[in-house]
């Protein structure tokens, strides 16, 4: 799932699993450390955005692209990454992903300008798309059936810990060294993963897999998502480029579904959506994780640039949320057994919606414990109730021979949700911010030169600076007001997620059978 540890990837070829577990500890060490790089970057980079925005003199559109370039290629190529491992060797593709991710991380750290950083982040996304599916595929192929579930649980637990610690460590590095260390921290991890994998992890592939790679599907998905994302992010600047990109994106996505419906080996098997529960679970994933990704993009900007938290404090602000999901995941998984799938998947998003709503109490100023902490705890509880039952529902609605593909699709949906949410909410946020700022500046009746200085910094949002205390307060208030609009959208998306569960998900779904 987006920004959260999740059993993601494509786990096929159960027949290729060895009878006994081989070098299990080393496989777990390599996959946990490798996956942790991707999960850490998914949270640390948001904390680094204010610092790199100042350092590189970047606009909010620029920092959107820093996030979106990574999410775009990760979402578009995730399923392809799993197929490549099955075809050409899981360890080999996993290692290619690790090396590519590490190289791109170094490039990010040394980037001289924001455009260079954006390109490097896109390359990181490609590496992540190869790395993450390979993690669980290696576990699946290296452990016997009796031990596999325990191994995946260990992987999930440790990646949850690294996801929780990552933002705090990253915040400290950003505060005391530089935002560049948020990327450099990946390099020693990558070296360790490569050494362990080459020395201790055996190669495996799906010997029964004869189908070809769905290359056209991957191309159409990437072009489509890229066109749509570009159109949404650049829409605020106007011009024909955004319209053309949007049109190309829509056509490419339409072509993607045509290609998938005719392909002998589709990366997105459309017949899986004949299961109403599977379709409903993915629809609620789209809504819930769209809400989460949109809010979490703006939260660090609010905490650091408006509330004046340090990077370390902002990194630790969401720690209760991740710990709640980690500590309650086993309990919430049991809710499906006790109450069926539908009830927790209705209640969980509704609780999360209350959590998003509690962020509206923040305003400008106020203590962490009185404003942010209650919202984080309630949001964490809502996600804890939702995540494990959602994964269980996705896996249980499809025949087990296709469970890996189903899991990969659901994770890809969550990534696409985050990709589109940051783009759409960024557009809404900019419009709301500029409208509030314009009204406030009219009321202040500033000299023309001073107003012009503020106008030129509109694109920086809360990073804009003025020597006039009134103007600086207005910038902060305009940011908080626009953030409130985003939070209301998140509340609505959470309600839509719960409604999707109520209408489409069966309480105890029967698995869809092949054929």
Secondary structure, 3 states (H helix, E strand, C coil): CCCCCCCCCCCCCHHHCCCCCCCHHHHHHHHHHHHHHHHHHHHHHHHHHHHHHHHCCCCHHHHHHHHHHHHHHHHHHHHHHHHHHHHHCHHHHHHHHHHHHHHHHHHHHHCCCHHHHHHHHHHHHHHHHHHHHHHHHHHHHHCCHHHHHHHHHHHHHHHHHHHHHHHHHHHHHHHHCCCCHHHHHHHHHHHHHHHHHHHHCCCCCCCCCCCCCCHHHHHHHHHHHHHHHHHHHHHHHCCHHHHHHHHHHHHHHHHHHHHHHHCCCCCCCHHHHHCHHHHHHHHHHHHHHHHHHHHHHHHHHHHHHHCCCCHHHHHHCCHHHHHHHHHHHHHHHHHHHHHCHHHHHHHHHHHHHHHHHHHHHCCCCCCHHHHHHHHHHHHHHHHHHHHHHHHHHHHHCECHHHHHHHHHHHHHHHHHHHHHHHHHHHHHHHHHHHHHHHHHHHHHCCCHHHHHHHHCCHHHHHHCCCCCHHHHHHHHHHHHHHHHHHHHHHHHHHHHHHHHHHHHCCCCCCCECCC
